[in-house]
Amino acid sequence: MPVEQIVDNKPKEIAVSIPEDMLRELKWLAEIMGVSPSIALRHAIATDSYIQNEIKNKSKFLVKKYNNSTHEISWTDPKEVVKALDASES
């Protein structure tokens, strides 16, 4: 998603319930990015949208570490996350 869409789209206000630890993560992301939590959340959504599209297209994600070692990043299926959240709430 282009930066213009993350920043310039007229935002809609929504209510979202997230666990306290995720709220701390969001605030941390906002702090290290130097933006508001709202912008950090939009950025996270845009990033995940890109990642999910690439996964759908069978792409792989590699990280080259400071010592030049390379590791593949595996992503959790969102449906598994929902199952885990549902189980924790019951």
JOHU-V233159 format. One line per field, one symbol per residue. phi: phi as a letter, one per 20 degrees, with the letter a starting at -180 (. if undefined). A space follows every 10 residues. Layout:
BEGIN
phi = ???
END
This chain:
BEGIN
phi = .fggffeegf fdecdcdcfg ffffffffgg ffemcfgfff ffffffffff fffffgemfd dddeegemfd ceeddffgff ffgfffffee
END
